[in-house]
Amino acid sequence: MARLSVPTTARLPSSLRVDASTSAVTKVLNRLSRASLLSLVVDWLGESNQTLCPPLLRRDKEDDDDVDEFYPLAQSLEELRELYADMQAAKGSKREVVDRIVEGDWRMGLSLYQLAMADMRYLYDHPGSLKWIAYRIQQLKSPLNEAEADGAEKPDKETLAIPRFHPSTFLQNLQAEVLPDVKAHYNFDRPEGMPLWLLRIFILDSPYNTTLAVSNRTGDRATTSFDASRTLYIAFPDASPHIYISKSQSTGPAAPGESRSLHSLIVDGIPKALSRPRERYTLNKTNLSTKNLSGLLHIRGAGRTNAAGGGWGIYSELKPTDSPLNPILPTPPLSEDSSSEPMIDNRPVSRTHKRALGPEESRRERAIKRAKMAAQARFGSSAKVDDRKGMERLDIMIEDPFPNTPGVSAPQNEAEAGEAEELERSQSSKSKGRRSGLELEFEQVRDLAEIAGEGSREGTWKPNVRLTFQGSHVFAGIRQLVEAGVINGGRMPGWMTGEEGVSIGAVRDGRIRGHKGSGL
């Protein structure tokens, strides 16, 4: 008699098996390379993973009916380990390994823990496959009277309290915030070389936590709820008031707005799971999103570079006993570069050759030296091409009024300025159609400015100017342009050096809106 399955609020167990013939399972395995897939199978066969990743073995007393099969079962784990070790040493195709897993040793299905390990391995092999959004954890003020208790909750910007994070307690509290008709599987992992905990959340639209949640048979055709599953990652850096949340990924076609609603549900549930009695927290967006997890740790981690970006990073490299207020400051890298030999065409110039230089080459030499000195002063030790902390995109909106330059005609009055702005908004909405997330972010910034009274200025005209820097390492590219003399390092604004620590922002009076653009 089959077990009785009833709806429950419990999460999905890691030992729950998924049919190996499911398209989502083969899709997860085919994403990995052959070397990564074989290394993953060796981890499955380890002694510590046998409770959640056991393969199908042939018993000694069992009839040898599977001898004639294309993938006969092994009799022991040692034999199976030797088999996959030989496959690692030999050459072959990835299709052979996938077929061996699906139709051979794990033909009865893969557990949710195995699928989580496969997803984690793909993330480690492709660090830029996810886009992360940084959030700041802030403690809410405790109401002192009934008026404050009835009003809106406000974050306490003066406190430096960080919530205590315990994985098992956090998962229990987070599961209580998830809808009862949604089941989730959680898996924690510690990436090598990164001071953070990585949580993978696998979500299914099912009220059951048994095999009914992963398979649903209708007649002779088997369908699975994996087609509507979503995966979300949350990173918890050590001793940091920030967390990073990735955008949800779906294995199949998802309804419009479904991923966004799931993301908002998780964002609302995380501070509640971290809160305790008389100690409540909230999440605030920091306008920083990137695909580089190492760059997030550098800008929004537990180090001293959170508020010391660009050229200010020299103070984050000091010893704890040192201080910028000391009368004897450390020797900056700028003075070291100033005493180095001049370079022309990446070659050092000797003193005898320096005397033979003409006036044109001498001016060129001095210009190159000044440009490198300016780049070193503005960027410091940051924005290096090989530092693996690059940001791939920077979107900036300029909200400064247009200068009164002779020969440039501006709108004569407020009515013309309003009509021009309204026409520009209507044209942009007609040409672009559906508004992107960047448009919504900029409109939110503009609305906040109007509420605060910062957007209205008498007799000024602000053109709609937006800048987008895109590449593998945006600030490293800007630094190279400064060193080449294309950009004037002395007159370059501070937000072009990365010291603001944002990937999207609005510039007003030459500065990113807000205190250093991040709400620190």
C-alpha positions as CSV (number, residue, x, y, z in Angstrom):
1,M,0.0,0.0,0.0
2,A,1.4,3.4,-1.0
3,R,2.2,6.0,1.7
4,L,-0.3,8.7,2.4
5,S,0.9,12.1,1.3
6,V,-0.7,15.1,2.9
7,P,0.2,18.8,2.4
8,T,2.7,20.0,4.9
9,T,4.8,23.1,5.6
10,A,8.1,21.1,6.0
11,R,10.9,21.7,3.5
12,L,12.0,19.1,0.9
13,P,14.4,16.5,2.2
14,S,17.9,16.2,0.6
15,S,17.4,12.4,0.1
16,L,14.3,12.9,-2.1
17,R,15.1,11.3,-5.5
18,V,14.2,12.8,-8.9
19,D,13.6,10.5,-11.9
20,A,16.9,10.4,-13.9
21,S,15.0,10.6,-17.2
22,T,13.7,14.1,-16.3
23,S,14.8,16.7,-18.8
24,A,15.8,19.0,-15.9
25,V,18.2,16.4,-14.5
26,T,20.0,15.9,-17.9
27,K,20.1,19.6,-18.4
28,V,21.9,20.1,-15.1
29,L,24.4,17.4,-15.9
30,N,25.1,18.5,-19.5
31,R,26.0,22.0,-18.3
32,L,29.2,20.7,-16.7
33,S,32.3,19.8,-18.5
34,R,33.5,16.2,-18.7
35,A,36.3,16.8,-16.1
36,S,34.0,18.6,-13.7
37,L,31.3,15.9,-14.1
38,L,33.7,13.1,-13.3
39,S,35.1,15.0,-10.3
40,L,31.6,15.4,-9.1
41,V,30.8,11.7,-9.4
42,V,33.9,10.9,-7.4
43,D,32.6,13.2,-4.7
44,W,29.3,11.4,-4.8
45,L,31.1,8.1,-4.2
46,G,32.8,9.4,-1.1
47,E,32.1,7.7,2.2
48,S,30.6,10.9,3.7
49,N,28.0,11.2,0.9
50,Q,26.7,7.7,0.8
51,T,23.7,8.5,2.9
52,L,22.5,11.0,0.3
53,C,24.2,9.9,-2.9
54,P,24.2,6.0,-2.9
55,P,24.5,4.4,-6.3
56,L,22.7,1.2,-7.4
57,L,24.9,-1.8,-6.8
58,R,24.4,-5.5,-7.8
59,R,24.0,-7.9,-5.0
60,D,25.9,-11.2,-5.0
61,K,22.9,-13.4,-4.6
62,E,20.9,-11.5,-7.3
63,D,20.5,-13.1,-10.7
64,D,22.9,-11.8,-13.3
65,D,20.1,-10.5,-15.5
66,D,21.9,-7.1,-15.9
67,V,25.1,-8.6,-17.3
68,D,23.9,-8.2,-20.9
69,E,23.0,-4.5,-20.3
70,F,25.0,-1.8,-21.8
71,Y,25.9,-0.4,-18.4
72,P,26.0,-3.4,-16.0
73,L,25.9,-2.6,-12.3
74,A,29.0,-2.8,-10.1
75,Q,29.2,-5.1,-7.1
76,S,31.0,-2.6,-4.7
77,L,31.9,1.0,-4.3
78,E,35.6,0.3,-4.7
79,E,34.9,-1.2,-8.2
80,L,32.8,1.8,-9.1
81,R,35.5,4.3,-7.9
82,E,38.1,2.5,-10.0
83,L,35.8,2.7,-13.0
84,Y,35.4,6.4,-12.8
85,A,39.1,6.9,-11.9
86,D,39.9,5.1,-15.2
87,M,37.5,7.3,-17.0
88,Q,39.3,10.4,-15.6
89,A,42.6,9.2,-16.9
90,A,41.3,8.2,-20.3
91,K,39.8,10.4,-23.0
92,G,36.2,10.3,-24.1
93,S,33.0,12.3,-24.6
94,K,30.8,13.9,-22.0
95,R,27.8,12.1,-23.4
96,E,29.3,8.8,-22.3
97,V,29.6,10.0,-18.7
98,V,26.0,11.4,-18.6
99,D,24.6,8.2,-20.1
100,R,26.5,6.1,-17.5
101,I,25.0,8.2,-14.7
102,V,21.4,8.4,-16.0
103,E,21.1,4.9,-17.4
104,G,23.5,3.0,-15.3
105,D,24.7,3.6,-11.7
106,W,22.0,6.1,-10.8
107,R,19.2,4.9,-12.9
108,M,16.8,4.9,-10.0
109,G,17.1,8.7,-9.7
110,L,19.3,11.5,-8.4
111,S,18.7,13.0,-5.0
112,L,18.1,16.7,-4.5
113,Y,21.5,16.9,-2.7
114,Q,23.2,15.6,-5.9
115,L,21.5,18.1,-8.0
116,A,22.5,20.9,-5.6
117,M,26.1,19.7,-5.8
118,A,26.0,19.8,-9.6
119,D,24.6,23.3,-9.6
120,M,27.2,24.5,-7.1
121,R,30.0,22.9,-9.3
122,Y,28.7,24.8,-12.3
123,L,28.7,28.1,-10.3
124,Y,32.3,27.5,-9.2
125,D,33.4,26.7,-12.8
126,H,31.5,29.8,-14.2
127,P,31.7,32.5,-11.5
128,G,30.1,35.1,-13.8
129,S,27.0,33.1,-14.5
130,L,24.9,34.8,-11.9
131,K,24.1,38.5,-11.3
132,W,24.2,39.5,-7.6
133,I,22.5,42.4,-5.9
134,A,24.0,43.7,-2.7
135,Y,21.7,44.5,0.3
136,R,22.5,46.2,3.5
137,I,21.2,44.8,6.8
138,Q,20.0,47.6,9.1
139,Q,18.5,47.3,12.5
140,L,15.1,49.0,13.1
141,K,14.5,51.5,15.8
142,S,12.6,50.4,18.8
143,P,9.5,52.5,19.3
144,L,9.6,54.7,22.4
145,N,6.0,55.6,22.5
146,E,2.6,54.8,20.9
147,A,3.0,57.4,18.2
148,E,6.2,55.8,17.0
149,A,4.7,52.3,17.2
150,D,1.8,53.3,15.0
151,G,4.0,55.0,12.4
152,A,6.3,53.6,9.8
153,E,9.4,51.7,11.0
154,K,12.7,53.5,10.5
155,P,16.2,52.0,10.4
156,D,18.6,53.0,13.1
157,K,21.5,54.5,11.1
158,E,23.7,55.0,14.2
159,T,23.9,51.5,15.4
160,L,26.6,49.1,14.2
161,A,24.8,45.9,15.3
162,I,25.0,42.9,13.0
163,P,22.5,40.0,13.4
164,R,23.9,36.7,14.7
165,F,23.7,34.1,11.9
166,H,23.1,30.4,12.6
167,P,22.4,28.3,9.6
168,S,19.9,25.9,11.0
169,T,17.9,28.5,13.0
170,F,17.9,30.8,9.9
171,L,16.5,28.0,7.7
172,Q,13.7,27.2,10.2
173,N,12.7,30.9,10.4
174,L,12.9,31.3,6.6
175,Q,10.8,28.3,6.0
176,A,8.0,29.8,8.2
177,E,7.9,32.8,5.9
178,V,7.6,30.8,2.7
179,L,4.0,30.2,1.4
180,P,2.5,26.8,2.5
181,D,1.8,25.8,-1.2
182,V,5.5,26.2,-2.1
183,K,8.2,23.7,-1.1
184,A,11.9,24.5,-1.0
185,H,15.2,22.6,-0.7
186,Y,18.1,24.4,1.0
187,N,21.8,23.6,0.7
188,F,24.6,25.4,2.4
189,D,28.2,25.4,1.0
190,R,31.5,27.1,1.8
191,P,33.3,28.2,-1.4
192,E,37.0,27.7,-1.3
193,G,39.0,30.9,-0.9
194,M,35.9,33.1,-0.1
195,P,34.9,34.2,3.4
196,L,31.2,33.6,3.0
197,W,28.4,31.0,3.2
198,L,26.5,30.3,0.1
199,L,22.8,29.2,0.4
200,R,21.1,27.5,-2.6
201,I,17.3,27.6,-2.5
202,F,15.5,25.3,-4.9
203,I,11.7,26.0,-5.0
204,L,8.9,23.9,-6.3
205,D,5.2,24.7,-6.7
206,S,3.9,21.8,-4.7
207,P,2.2,21.3,-1.2
208,Y,3.9,18.0,-0.7
209,N,7.4,17.1,0.5
210,T,7.4,13.5,-0.8
211,T,7.9,12.0,-4.3
212,L,4.6,13.6,-5.3
213,A,6.4,17.0,-5.3
214,V,8.9,15.9,-8.0
215,S,6.7,13.7,-10.2
216,N,3.1,13.7,-11.2
217,R,1.8,10.8,-13.4
218,T,-1.1,11.5,-15.6
219,G,-2.1,8.4,-17.5
220,D,0.8,6.8,-19.4
221,R,2.7,10.1,-19.6
222,A,4.9,11.3,-16.7
223,T,5.2,15.0,-16.1
224,T,7.3,16.7,-13.5
225,S,7.0,20.0,-11.6
226,F,10.7,20.6,-12.3
227,D,9.5,22.5,-15.4
228,A,8.3,25.3,-13.1
229,S,11.1,25.1,-10.6
230,R,13.3,28.1,-9.6
231,T,16.7,28.4,-8.1
232,L,17.9,31.3,-6.0
233,Y,21.3,31.9,-4.3
234,I,22.0,33.9,-1.2
235,A,25.5,34.8,0.0
236,F,26.3,35.6,3.6
237,P,29.8,37.2,4.0
238,D,31.6,36.8,7.3
239,A,31.3,39.7,9.7
240,S,29.6,42.0,7.2
241,P,26.4,44.0,7.4
242,H,25.6,43.0,3.8
243,I,24.2,40.0,2.0
244,Y,24.1,39.2,-1.8
245,I,21.0,37.8,-3.5
246,S,21.1,36.4,-7.0
247,K,18.3,36.7,-9.6
248,S,16.1,33.6,-9.6
249,Q,16.7,31.1,-12.4
250,S,14.0,28.9,-13.9
251,T,14.5,25.5,-15.6
252,G,11.5,26.1,-17.8
253,P,9.2,28.9,-19.0
254,A,8.0,31.0,-16.1
255,A,5.0,33.3,-16.0
256,P,5.7,37.1,-16.3
257,G,6.5,38.6,-13.0
258,E,6.8,35.3,-11.2
259,S,10.5,35.5,-10.7
260,R,10.2,39.1,-9.5
261,S,7.5,38.1,-6.9
262,L,9.6,35.2,-5.7
263,H,12.6,37.5,-5.3
264,S,10.5,40.0,-3.3
265,L,9.2,37.2,-1.2
266,I,12.7,36.1,-0.3
267,V,13.9,39.7,0.3
268,D,11.0,40.2,2.7
269,G,11.5,36.9,4.5
270,I,15.3,37.2,5.1
271,P,15.2,40.1,7.6
272,K,12.4,38.4,9.5
273,A,14.4,35.2,9.7
274,L,17.4,37.1,11.0
275,S,15.3,39.1,13.6
276,R,14.9,38.2,17.2
277,P,12.6,39.5,19.9
278,R,13.3,43.3,20.5
279,E,15.9,43.1,17.7
280,R,14.4,43.5,14.3
281,Y,16.2,44.1,11.0
282,T,15.4,45.2,7.5
283,L,17.1,45.0,4.1
284,N,18.0,48.1,2.0
285,K,19.2,48.0,-1.5
286,T,22.7,49.5,-2.1
287,N,22.4,50.1,-5.9
288,L,25.3,47.7,-6.5
289,S,24.8,44.7,-8.8
290,T,27.5,42.7,-10.5
291,K,28.4,39.2,-11.7
292,N,31.7,39.2,-9.8
293,L,31.3,37.8,-6.4
294,S,34.9,38.7,-5.5
295,G,34.3,42.3,-6.4
296,L,31.2,42.3,-4.1
297,L,33.4,41.0,-1.2
298,H,35.9,43.8,-1.9
299,I,33.3,46.6,-1.9
300,R,30.6,45.2,0.4
301,G,32.5,42.7,2.5
302,A,34.0,42.7,6.0
303,G,37.2,44.4,4.9
304,R,38.3,48.0,5.3
305,T,37.6,48.9,1.6
306,N,33.9,49.4,2.0
307,A,34.3,53.2,2.5
308,A,37.9,53.5,1.0
309,G,37.6,52.9,-2.7
310,G,39.8,54.3,-5.4
311,G,42.7,56.4,-4.2
312,W,41.5,56.2,-0.6
313,G,42.3,52.6,-0.5
314,I,45.8,53.4,0.8
315,Y,44.3,54.0,4.2
316,S,42.6,50.6,4.2
317,E,46.0,49.0,3.8
318,L,47.4,50.5,7.0
319,K,48.0,48.6,10.1
320,P,45.2,48.9,12.8
321,T,47.6,50.9,15.0
322,D,48.2,53.5,12.2
323,S,45.9,56.4,11.5
324,P,45.7,59.1,8.8
325,L,45.7,61.6,11.6
326,N,49.3,60.7,12.7
327,P,51.9,63.4,11.8
328,I,54.0,60.8,10.0
329,L,51.9,59.3,7.2
330,P,52.9,56.2,5.3
331,T,54.8,56.6,2.1
332,P,52.2,56.5,-0.7
333,P,52.8,54.5,-3.9
334,L,52.8,57.9,-5.7
335,S,56.2,58.9,-4.4
336,E,57.7,55.5,-5.4
337,D,56.5,56.0,-9.0
338,S,57.8,59.5,-9.1
339,S,61.3,58.3,-8.4
340,S,61.2,55.6,-10.9
341,E,62.9,55.8,-14.3
342,P,60.8,57.4,-17.1
343,M,59.4,55.2,-19.8
344,I,59.0,55.7,-23.5
345,D,57.3,53.0,-25.5
346,N,57.5,50.7,-22.5
347,R,61.3,51.1,-22.3
348,P,63.3,52.8,-19.6
349,V,65.2,55.9,-20.6
350,S,68.8,56.3,-19.5
351,R,70.3,59.6,-18.4
352,T,72.5,59.9,-21.4
353,H,69.7,59.2,-23.8
354,K,67.5,61.6,-21.8
355,R,70.0,64.4,-22.7
356,A,69.7,63.5,-26.4
357,L,65.9,63.7,-26.4
358,G,64.3,66.5,-28.4
359,P,61.8,69.0,-27.0
360,E,58.9,67.1,-28.5
361,E,59.9,63.7,-26.9
362,S,60.7,65.4,-23.7
363,R,57.2,66.9,-23.5
364,R,55.8,63.5,-24.4
365,E,57.8,61.9,-21.6
366,R,56.6,64.4,-19.0
367,A,53.0,64.0,-20.2
368,I,53.2,60.2,-19.8
369,K,54.8,60.5,-16.4
370,R,52.1,63.0,-15.2
371,A,49.3,60.7,-16.5
372,K,50.6,57.7,-14.7
373,M,51.1,59.7,-11.5
374,A,47.5,61.0,-11.8
375,A,46.2,57.5,-12.3
376,Q,48.1,56.2,-9.3
377,A,46.8,59.1,-7.1
378,R,43.2,58.7,-8.2
379,F,43.0,54.9,-8.2
380,G,45.7,53.8,-5.8
381,S,46.1,50.0,-5.7
382,S,42.6,49.4,-7.1
383,A,41.2,49.0,-10.7
384,K,43.9,46.6,-11.9
385,V,43.2,44.4,-14.9
386,D,44.3,41.2,-13.1
387,D,42.8,41.8,-9.6
388,R,39.7,39.8,-10.4
389,K,37.5,42.4,-8.7
390,G,36.1,44.0,-11.8
391,M,32.6,45.4,-12.4
392,E,31.2,44.8,-15.8
393,R,28.7,47.6,-16.0
394,L,28.2,51.2,-14.6
395,D,25.1,53.2,-15.3
396,I,25.1,56.9,-14.3
397,M,22.4,59.6,-14.8
398,I,23.5,63.2,-14.7
399,E,21.1,65.5,-12.9
400,D,23.2,68.6,-12.8
401,P,21.8,71.7,-14.6
402,F,23.2,72.6,-17.9
403,P,25.9,75.4,-17.6
404,N,25.1,78.8,-19.0
405,T,27.5,78.7,-21.9
406,P,27.4,81.5,-24.5
407,G,25.9,80.4,-27.8
408,V,23.9,77.6,-26.3
409,S,20.1,78.1,-26.2
410,A,18.2,76.8,-23.2
411,P,14.5,76.8,-22.6
412,Q,13.2,80.3,-21.9
413,N,10.8,79.5,-19.1
414,E,9.6,76.7,-16.9
415,A,6.7,75.9,-19.2
416,E,9.0,75.1,-22.1
417,A,11.3,73.1,-19.9
418,G,8.3,71.1,-18.6
419,E,7.0,70.5,-22.1
420,A,10.5,69.4,-23.3
421,E,10.8,67.0,-20.4
422,E,7.3,65.6,-21.0
423,L,8.0,65.1,-24.7
424,E,11.3,63.4,-23.9
425,R,9.6,61.0,-21.5
426,S,6.8,60.1,-24.0
427,Q,9.3,59.5,-26.8
428,S,11.5,57.3,-24.7
429,S,8.5,55.3,-23.5
430,K,7.2,54.9,-27.1
431,S,10.6,53.9,-28.5
432,K,11.6,51.5,-25.8
433,G,8.3,49.9,-25.1
434,R,8.5,47.9,-21.9
435,R,10.5,49.7,-19.3
436,S,13.6,48.0,-18.1
437,G,14.8,47.7,-14.5
438,L,17.3,50.5,-15.1
439,E,14.4,52.9,-16.1
440,L,12.5,52.0,-12.9
441,E,15.6,52.6,-10.8
442,F,16.2,56.0,-12.4
443,E,12.5,57.0,-12.0
444,Q,12.7,56.0,-8.3
445,V,15.7,58.2,-7.8
446,R,13.9,61.1,-9.6
447,D,10.8,60.7,-7.5
448,L,12.8,60.7,-4.2
449,A,14.5,63.9,-5.3
450,E,11.2,65.6,-6.1
451,I,9.8,64.5,-2.7
452,A,12.8,65.9,-0.9
453,G,12.6,69.2,-2.9
454,E,15.9,68.7,-4.6
455,G,14.6,68.4,-8.1
456,S,13.1,71.9,-8.5
457,R,15.5,74.7,-9.3
458,E,14.5,78.1,-10.7
459,G,15.7,79.0,-14.1
460,T,17.7,75.8,-14.7
461,W,17.6,73.3,-17.5
462,K,18.7,69.7,-16.9
463,P,19.1,67.6,-20.1
464,N,18.5,63.9,-20.0
465,V,22.1,62.6,-20.0
466,R,22.9,59.0,-19.2
467,L,26.2,57.3,-19.3
468,T,26.8,53.5,-19.5
469,F,30.3,52.0,-19.1
470,Q,30.4,48.3,-20.0
471,G,33.2,45.8,-20.2
472,S,35.0,43.0,-18.4
473,H,36.5,45.5,-15.9
474,V,35.1,49.0,-16.2
475,F,37.3,50.9,-13.8
476,A,40.4,49.2,-15.0
477,G,39.6,50.4,-18.5
478,I,39.1,54.0,-17.2
479,R,42.4,53.8,-15.4
480,Q,44.2,52.7,-18.6
481,L,42.6,55.7,-20.4
482,V,43.9,58.0,-17.7
483,E,47.4,56.5,-18.0
484,A,47.2,57.0,-21.8
485,G,46.3,60.6,-21.4
486,V,42.8,60.2,-22.9
487,I,41.0,61.2,-19.7
488,N,42.3,64.0,-17.5
489,G,42.9,62.4,-14.2
490,G,43.0,65.7,-12.3
491,R,39.5,66.8,-13.4
492,M,37.9,63.4,-13.5
493,P,35.0,63.0,-11.0
494,G,35.3,60.7,-8.1
495,W,32.6,58.3,-9.2
496,M,34.7,57.3,-12.2
497,T,37.3,55.8,-10.0
498,G,34.9,53.3,-8.3
499,E,35.2,55.0,-4.8
500,E,31.4,55.3,-4.5
501,G,30.9,51.6,-4.6
502,V,27.8,51.6,-6.8
503,S,26.9,50.2,-10.2
504,I,23.9,52.6,-10.8
505,G,23.5,56.1,-9.5
506,A,22.4,59.7,-10.1
507,V,25.0,62.5,-10.1
508,R,23.9,65.8,-8.5
509,D,26.4,68.6,-7.9
510,G,29.2,66.4,-9.2
511,R,28.6,63.7,-6.5
512,I,26.5,60.5,-6.4
513,R,23.2,61.2,-4.7
514,G,23.4,60.3,-1.0
515,H,26.4,59.9,1.3
516,K,28.9,58.2,-0.9
517,G,26.0,56.8,-2.9
518,S,25.5,53.8,-0.7
519,G,23.7,55.0,2.5
520,L,26.8,54.2,4.7
